[in-house]
Amino acid sequence: MLGSLTACLVAAYLVGRLLGIGGDLRTLIGAGTGICGASAIAAVTPVIGAASAEVAYAVSTIFLFNIAAVVTFPFLGHLLGLGQHAFGLFAGTAVNDMSSVVAAATTYGDEAGQYAVVVKLTRTLLIIPICLGLAALAARKAAGRADVPAGAAVVAPSAGGPSARVRSRVGVLGLVPWFLVGFLLTATANTIGLVPDGWHDGLVSLAVFLITVALSAIGLSTDLAGLRRAGFRPLLLGACLWVVVSGTSLGLQFLTGTL
């Protein structure tokens, strides 16, 4: 997870600059691809103060490659002869949103689906350190833009200064991935026996239905007009990052002998 995230963020910076994409947009696409899709974009947006149009472009780009992953990854896994464990790790590290991870991995097999969910939820925790790091960078940039008279003494930012205003946008609760909290509470309830065994089959069927609804919503909410207005460059960046993350995930599995 750390290897694929690092590769994604470095590629987002380098390829994004090469394509002439603004810093906020490439940060949103990089975080969405490297961590957890729209959830990461939603968490990062208030930290960097991204414009709503940039958020729409980033989310539409991420959703497009979510759908592509669901369609192509199971085929690629069979083509490469990946086992259930290997494909679960691949899907958990290389697919953007949770719903798409579940759809791609459960198509491959139940064991792959279960493992991919654990990998993906662990990967989602990386939202917190990434947001804290971006908040620190935003505060430093805001402080650097403050007017300081020549020869004036440098003092710590006041309570109402730029750094404080940046920090005020970043509440701790805003960094918490709440669907992850819900998953942990549900898993705990099941582990201690609060969910009767007789409910399991029905809940599995309900889960499959809800995942289908979620994926349908992703497809219907893709802003094709927004993608056209943004031009091909954000889409090209998303495609490059998708390939980088997928290749890094498979490459690291190969190097560590887990394929």
C-alpha positions as CSV (number, residue, x, y, z in Angstrom):
1,M,0.0,0.0,0.0
2,L,2.8,2.4,0.9
3,G,4.6,1.6,-2.3
4,S,1.6,2.1,-4.6
5,L,0.6,5.3,-2.8
6,T,4.1,6.8,-3.0
7,A,4.3,5.9,-6.7
8,C,0.9,7.5,-7.3
9,L,1.6,10.8,-5.5
10,V,5.0,11.2,-7.2
11,A,3.5,10.4,-10.6
12,A,0.7,12.8,-10.0
13,Y,3.2,15.6,-9.3
14,L,5.5,14.9,-12.2
15,V,3.0,13.9,-14.9
16,G,0.5,16.6,-13.7
17,R,3.2,19.3,-14.1
18,L,4.2,17.9,-17.4
19,L,0.6,18.1,-18.6
20,G,0.2,21.6,-17.2
21,I,-2.5,20.7,-14.7
22,G,-3.0,22.9,-11.7
23,G,-1.7,21.9,-8.3
24,D,-5.1,21.5,-6.6
25,L,-6.5,19.3,-9.4
26,R,-3.5,17.0,-9.7
27,T,-3.6,16.7,-5.9
28,L,-7.2,15.7,-5.9
29,I,-6.8,13.1,-8.7
30,G,-3.6,11.8,-7.1
31,A,-5.3,11.4,-3.7
32,G,-8.4,9.9,-5.2
33,T,-6.4,7.3,-7.2
34,G,-3.8,6.5,-4.5
35,I,-6.1,6.3,-1.5
36,C,-9.9,5.8,-1.8
37,G,-11.5,7.6,-4.7
38,A,-14.3,10.1,-3.9
39,S,-13.8,9.7,-0.1
40,A,-10.2,10.9,-0.3
41,I,-11.2,13.8,-2.7
42,A,-13.9,14.9,-0.2
43,A,-11.4,14.8,2.7
44,V,-8.7,16.6,0.8
45,T,-10.9,19.4,-0.7
46,P,-11.3,21.6,2.4
47,V,-7.7,21.1,3.4
48,I,-6.3,22.6,0.2
49,G,-9.3,24.8,-0.6
50,A,-10.0,23.4,-4.0
51,A,-12.6,24.9,-6.3
52,S,-15.9,23.1,-6.8
53,A,-15.2,22.7,-10.6
54,E,-11.9,21.0,-9.8
55,V,-13.6,18.7,-7.4
56,A,-16.2,17.8,-10.1
57,Y,-13.5,17.1,-12.6
58,A,-11.5,14.9,-10.2
59,V,-14.5,12.9,-9.1
60,S,-15.7,12.3,-12.6
61,T,-12.2,11.2,-13.7
62,I,-11.9,8.8,-10.7
63,F,-15.4,7.3,-11.3
64,L,-14.6,6.6,-14.9
65,F,-11.6,4.5,-14.0
66,N,-13.6,2.8,-11.2
67,I,-15.9,1.4,-13.9
68,A,-13.0,0.5,-16.1
69,A,-11.4,-1.4,-13.2
70,V,-14.5,-3.4,-12.5
71,V,-14.7,-4.5,-16.1
72,T,-11.1,-5.2,-16.8
73,F,-9.4,-6.3,-13.6
74,P,-11.0,-9.7,-13.3
75,F,-10.1,-10.5,-16.9
76,L,-6.5,-9.3,-16.2
77,G,-6.3,-11.4,-13.1
78,H,-7.3,-14.5,-15.0
79,L,-5.0,-13.6,-17.8
80,L,-2.1,-13.4,-15.3
81,G,-3.2,-16.5,-13.4
82,L,-3.5,-14.6,-10.1
83,G,-4.6,-16.6,-7.1
84,Q,-7.4,-15.4,-4.8
85,H,-5.0,-13.8,-2.3
86,A,-3.0,-12.1,-5.0
87,F,-6.0,-10.7,-6.8
88,G,-7.5,-9.5,-3.5
89,L,-4.3,-7.6,-2.7
90,F,-4.2,-6.3,-6.3
91,A,-7.8,-5.0,-6.2
92,G,-7.5,-3.6,-2.7
93,T,-4.4,-1.5,-3.6
94,A,-5.2,-0.6,-7.3
95,V,-9.0,0.1,-7.4
96,N,-10.2,3.5,-6.3
97,D,-13.5,3.4,-4.5
98,M,-14.6,0.7,-2.0
99,S,-17.7,-0.2,-4.0
100,S,-15.6,-0.9,-7.1
101,V,-13.1,-2.9,-5.1
102,V,-15.9,-5.1,-3.8
103,A,-17.4,-5.5,-7.2
104,A,-14.1,-6.4,-9.0
105,A,-12.8,-8.7,-6.2
106,T,-16.1,-10.6,-5.6
107,T,-16.4,-11.2,-9.3
108,Y,-13.0,-13.0,-9.1
109,G,-14.0,-15.0,-6.0
110,D,-15.3,-14.9,-2.5
111,E,-11.9,-15.2,-0.9
112,A,-10.5,-12.4,-3.1
113,G,-13.5,-10.2,-2.1
114,Q,-13.0,-10.7,1.6
115,Y,-9.3,-10.1,1.5
116,A,-9.6,-7.0,-0.8
117,V,-12.1,-5.4,1.6
118,V,-9.6,-5.7,4.5
119,V,-6.7,-4.3,2.3
120,K,-8.9,-1.4,1.0
121,L,-10.1,-0.4,4.5
122,T,-6.5,-0.4,5.8
123,R,-5.5,1.7,2.7
124,T,-8.3,4.1,3.6
125,L,-6.6,5.0,6.9
126,L,-3.9,6.7,4.8
127,I,-6.4,9.6,4.3
128,I,-5.5,10.9,7.8
129,P,-1.7,11.3,7.5
130,I,-2.1,12.6,3.9
131,C,-4.6,15.3,5.0
132,L,-2.4,16.3,7.9
133,G,0.6,16.6,5.6
134,L,-1.4,18.7,3.1
135,A,-2.7,20.9,5.9
136,A,0.8,21.6,7.0
137,L,1.9,22.5,3.5
138,A,-1.2,24.7,3.0
139,A,-0.4,26.5,6.3
140,R,3.2,27.1,5.2
141,K,2.1,28.5,1.9
142,A,-0.5,30.8,3.5
143,A,2.2,32.0,6.0
144,G,4.6,32.7,3.1
145,R,2.0,34.8,1.3
146,A,1.5,37.0,4.4
147,D,3.0,40.5,3.9
148,V,6.0,41.1,6.2
149,P,7.5,44.6,6.1
150,A,11.2,44.7,5.4
151,G,13.3,44.5,8.6
152,A,10.3,43.6,10.7
153,A,10.7,41.0,13.4
154,V,9.4,37.6,12.6
155,V,6.8,36.5,15.1
156,A,4.6,33.5,15.5
157,P,1.3,33.7,13.6
158,S,-1.5,35.2,15.6
159,A,-4.7,33.4,16.4
160,G,-6.4,35.0,13.5
161,G,-3.5,34.8,11.0
162,P,-3.3,32.8,7.8
163,S,-2.0,29.6,9.4
164,A,-4.8,29.7,12.0
165,R,-7.4,30.2,9.2
166,V,-6.0,27.2,7.3
167,R,-6.0,25.0,10.4
168,S,-9.5,26.1,11.2
169,R,-10.7,24.5,8.0
170,V,-9.2,21.1,9.0
171,G,-11.2,19.6,11.9
172,V,-10.1,16.3,13.2
173,L,-13.5,14.8,12.7
174,G,-13.4,15.9,9.1
175,L,-10.4,13.6,8.5
176,V,-12.2,10.5,9.9
177,P,-13.4,8.1,7.2
178,W,-16.8,7.3,8.8
179,F,-17.7,4.4,6.5
180,L,-14.5,2.7,8.0
181,V,-15.9,3.3,11.5
182,G,-19.2,1.8,10.4
183,F,-17.4,-1.3,9.1
184,L,-15.5,-1.8,12.3
185,L,-18.6,-1.4,14.4
186,T,-20.5,-3.9,12.2
187,A,-17.6,-6.4,12.2
188,T,-17.3,-6.1,16.0
189,A,-21.1,-6.7,16.4
190,N,-20.8,-9.8,14.2
191,T,-17.7,-11.1,16.1
192,I,-19.3,-10.9,19.5
193,G,-22.5,-12.6,18.3
194,L,-24.9,-9.7,18.0
195,V,-25.7,-10.7,14.4
196,P,-27.5,-14.0,14.4
197,D,-26.1,-16.7,12.0
198,G,-29.5,-17.0,10.3
199,W,-29.2,-13.4,9.1
200,H,-25.9,-13.9,7.3
201,D,-27.2,-15.2,3.9
202,G,-29.8,-12.5,3.7
203,L,-27.3,-9.8,4.6
204,V,-24.9,-11.1,2.0
205,S,-27.7,-10.8,-0.6
206,L,-28.5,-7.3,0.6
207,A,-24.9,-6.3,0.4
208,V,-24.6,-7.5,-3.2
209,F,-27.8,-5.5,-4.1
210,L,-26.5,-2.3,-2.4
211,I,-23.1,-2.6,-4.2
212,T,-25.0,-2.9,-7.5
213,V,-27.0,0.2,-6.6
214,A,-23.8,2.1,-5.7
215,L,-22.1,1.2,-8.9
216,S,-25.2,2.2,-10.9
217,A,-25.1,5.5,-9.1
218,I,-21.5,6.0,-9.9
219,G,-22.1,5.5,-13.6
220,L,-25.2,7.8,-13.6
221,S,-23.4,10.5,-11.7
222,T,-20.3,10.7,-13.9
223,D,-20.2,14.3,-15.2
224,L,-19.4,13.7,-18.9
225,A,-20.0,17.4,-19.7
226,G,-17.6,18.4,-17.0
227,L,-15.0,16.0,-18.4
228,R,-15.4,17.6,-21.8
229,R,-15.0,21.1,-20.4
230,A,-11.9,20.1,-18.5
231,G,-10.3,18.7,-21.7
232,F,-8.3,15.6,-22.1
233,R,-5.4,16.4,-19.7
234,P,-7.1,15.5,-16.4
235,L,-8.4,12.4,-18.0
236,L,-5.0,11.5,-19.3
237,L,-3.5,12.1,-15.8
238,G,-6.1,9.8,-14.3
239,A,-5.2,7.1,-16.9
240,C,-1.5,7.5,-16.2
241,L,-2.0,7.2,-12.5
242,W,-4.3,4.2,-12.9
243,V,-1.6,2.4,-14.9
244,V,1.1,3.4,-12.4
245,V,-0.8,2.2,-9.3
246,S,-1.8,-1.1,-11.1
247,G,1.7,-1.7,-12.3
248,T,3.3,-0.9,-8.9
249,S,0.9,-3.2,-7.1
250,L,1.6,-6.1,-9.4
251,G,5.3,-5.3,-9.5
252,L,5.7,-5.2,-5.7
253,Q,3.8,-8.5,-5.4
254,F,6.2,-10.0,-8.0
255,L,9.2,-8.7,-6.2
256,T,8.0,-10.0,-2.8
257,G,7.0,-13.4,-4.2
258,T,3.3,-13.1,-3.3
259,L,2.0,-13.5,-6.9
